[in-house]
Amino acid sequence: MNIVFIGAGNMAEAIVAGIIKQGVVEAEKVCVTDIDEDRLAHFTEQYGVGRSSDNAAAAAQADVIVLSVKPQIFPEVWPDIKTALKPGALVVSIMAGIPSTRIAGGAAIRVVRVMPNTPALIGEGAAGIAAGEFADDSDIAVAQKLMAAVGAAVIVKEEELDAVTALSGSGPAYVFYLLESMLEAAEKMGLDSGVSRELALATVIGAAKLMKETGEAAADLRAKVTSKGGTTHAAINTMEARGVKESIVAALLAAQARSKELANG
Ligand SMILES: NC(=O)c1ccc[n+]([C@@H]2O[C@H](COP(=O)([O-])OP(=O)(O)OC[C@H]3O[C@@H](n4cnc5c(N)ncnc54)[C@H](OP(=O)(O)O)[C@@H]3O)[C@@H](O)[C@H]2O)c1
C-alpha cells in the first residue's frame, strides 16, 4: 500500500510520525507533497519518507491519498489529483467541512472522511471516521489503522461528523478554556503559577483517566467528590446557579450548527 499525503502540514506530520513509529506502513511506502521545500526536506530527514512538489504525479502512484491541505486549498489542488488517481484508489480526507460527495464530484471515488483533533500531534488524538458513498468496510479499516496510530479512532456516519467536530474536533479548546479559568482562579488565590499549572494539568489528566479506567459515568464520579456542604459542593452550586452546564451544551450545539453551515458553503 503506497500512501501519499497532499499537504505536509501539522496534522499530516502527526499521522506520518505515528504510522512510521508504530510500523503501520514502511517509510518507503509513504510520500508527502507540499509547496514548501523546507517542509518536504524536514519530512525526508525526520521520517525517511518520499517527497514531491507535484501533487498529481505523487497521487498517480498511490493506493491511498490523504488530503491534508486546508479546506480552502482543496478547490485549487483537487482537479489535477482527481484526474491522476489510480483506478480504485482510496481518498482519505482530513479536511474539515468538505462533504464526501463534493470530493467524489459525481464520480465513483472511494472517499473516507476523518475529523481529527490536535492532541494527535502527541499521539493522544480523538478522530471520527466516516465512509462516503463508495467506500466499503476495508476502506474504513485502512483509515482507522492510520488514525489509531495517533489516538482513539472511532467509526461514525458521515452525517454525524458535524457533531464529532463539535465534540472532539473543537473539544481540546473547551478543555483549554476550563484550564484557563482554573488557572485564573488560582492566580486570584495567590498560588504560584508553576505550582498551579502542574496541579491543574494533573487534575484534568487524572480525572479523565479515572473516568476511563473505572468506566463510571461522569455524573457519578462527580457525586462521589461532592459531599453536601463541602468545598466541591460550594463550587458546583455556583456553576449550576450560573448555568455553566447549559452554556457548555449550547456551545457544542453552536459548533455543530457552524460546522453544518461551513459544509454547505
Ligand atoms: N479538528 C481539528 O482540530 C483539526 C486539526 C488540524 C487539522 N484539521 C484538518 O486537517 C487539515 C490540515 O490541517 P493542518 O493544521 O495540518 O494545516 P497546515 O499545517 O496548514 O497544513 C497544510 C499544508 O498544506 C500545504 N499546502 C498549501 N498549498 C498546497 C498545495 N497547493 N499543494 C500541496 N500542499 C499545499 C501548506 O503549505 P503552506 O503552509 O506553505 O501554505 C501546509 O504545509 C485541514 O484541512 C484541517 O481542516 C483538523
PDBQT file of the ligand as one rigid body, heavy atoms in Angstrom, charges set to zero:
ROOT
HETATM    1  N1  LIG A 301     -10.157  19.028  14.071  1.00  0.00    +0.000 N 
HETATM    2  C1  LIG A 301      -9.015  19.594  14.159  1.00  0.00    +0.000 C 
HETATM    3  O1  LIG A 301      -8.584  20.051  15.233  1.00  0.00    +0.000 OA
HETATM    4  C2  LIG A 301      -8.122  19.644  13.024  1.00  0.00    +0.000 A 
HETATM    5  C3  LIG A 301      -6.861  19.906  13.390  1.00  0.00    +0.000 A 
HETATM    6  C4  LIG A 301      -5.958  20.009  12.410  1.00  0.00    +0.000 A 
HETATM    7  C5  LIG A 301      -6.320  19.842  11.116  1.00  0.00    +0.000 A 
HETATM    8  N2  LIG A 301      -7.568  19.577  10.733  1.00  0.00    +0.000 N 
HETATM    9  C6  LIG A 301      -7.783  19.472   9.278  1.00  0.00    +0.000 C 
HETATM   10  O2  LIG A 301      -6.587  18.948   8.768  1.00  0.00    +0.000 OA
HETATM   11  C7  LIG A 301      -6.184  19.642   7.594  1.00  0.00    +0.000 C 
HETATM   12  C8  LIG A 301      -4.722  20.070   7.715  1.00  0.00    +0.000 C 
HETATM   13  O3  LIG A 301      -4.564  20.984   8.793  1.00  0.00    +0.000 OA
HETATM   14  P1  LIG A 301      -3.116  21.434   9.332  1.00  0.00    +0.000 P 
HETATM   15  O4  LIG A 301      -3.321  22.108  10.612  1.00  0.00    +0.000 OA
HETATM   16  O5  LIG A 301      -2.177  20.282   9.228  1.00  0.00    +0.000 OA
HETATM   17  O6  LIG A 301      -2.794  22.527   8.210  1.00  0.00    +0.000 OA
HETATM   18  P2  LIG A 301      -1.390  23.078   7.733  1.00  0.00    +0.000 P 
HETATM   19  O7  LIG A 301      -0.361  22.891   8.778  1.00  0.00    +0.000 OA
HETATM   20  O8  LIG A 301      -1.634  24.432   7.140  1.00  0.00    +0.000 OA
HETATM   21  O9  LIG A 301      -1.035  22.048   6.556  1.00  0.00    +0.000 OA
HETATM   22  C9  LIG A 301      -1.410  22.183   5.234  1.00  0.00    +0.000 C 
HETATM   23  C10 LIG A 301      -0.132  22.096   4.384  1.00  0.00    +0.000 C 
HETATM   24  O10 LIG A 301      -0.517  22.110   3.015  1.00  0.00    +0.000 OA
HETATM   25  C11 LIG A 301       0.415  22.928   2.322  1.00  0.00    +0.000 C 
HETATM   26  N3  LIG A 301      -0.106  23.384   1.047  1.00  0.00    +0.000 N 
HETATM   27  C12 LIG A 301      -0.679  24.584   0.731  1.00  0.00    +0.000 A 
HETATM   28  N4  LIG A 301      -0.983  24.603  -0.578  1.00  0.00    +0.000 NA
HETATM   29  C13 LIG A 301      -0.607  23.406  -1.091  1.00  0.00    +0.000 A 
HETATM   30  C14 LIG A 301      -0.652  22.837  -2.388  1.00  0.00    +0.000 A 
HETATM   31  N5  LIG A 301      -1.156  23.513  -3.437  1.00  0.00    +0.000 N 
HETATM   32  N6  LIG A 301      -0.183  21.577  -2.563  1.00  0.00    +0.000 NA
HETATM   33  C15 LIG A 301       0.324  20.877  -1.521  1.00  0.00    +0.000 A 
HETATM   34  N7  LIG A 301       0.409  21.379  -0.268  1.00  0.00    +0.000 NA
HETATM   35  C16 LIG A 301      -0.049  22.623  -0.065  1.00  0.00    +0.000 A 
HETATM   36  C17 LIG A 301       0.661  24.053   3.306  1.00  0.00    +0.000 C 
HETATM   37  O11 LIG A 301       1.800  24.788   2.952  1.00  0.00    +0.000 OA
HETATM   38  P3  LIG A 301       1.889  26.366   3.393  1.00  0.00    +0.000 P 
HETATM   39  O12 LIG A 301       1.836  26.372   4.890  1.00  0.00    +0.000 OA
HETATM   40  O13 LIG A 301       3.179  26.805   2.826  1.00  0.00    +0.000 OA
HETATM   41  O14 LIG A 301       0.670  27.024   2.786  1.00  0.00    +0.000 OA
HETATM   42  C18 LIG A 301       0.819  23.267   4.605  1.00  0.00    +0.000 C 
HETATM   43  O15 LIG A 301       2.145  22.799   4.765  1.00  0.00    +0.000 OA
HETATM   44  C19 LIG A 301      -7.124  20.806   7.419  1.00  0.00    +0.000 C 
HETATM   45  O16 LIG A 301      -7.931  20.565   6.269  1.00  0.00    +0.000 OA
HETATM   46  C20 LIG A 301      -7.951  20.850   8.665  1.00  0.00    +0.000 C 
HETATM   47  O17 LIG A 301      -9.299  21.119   8.355  1.00  0.00    +0.000 OA
HETATM   48  C21 LIG A 301      -8.498  19.458  11.686  1.00  0.00    +0.000 A 
ENDROOT
TORSDOF 0
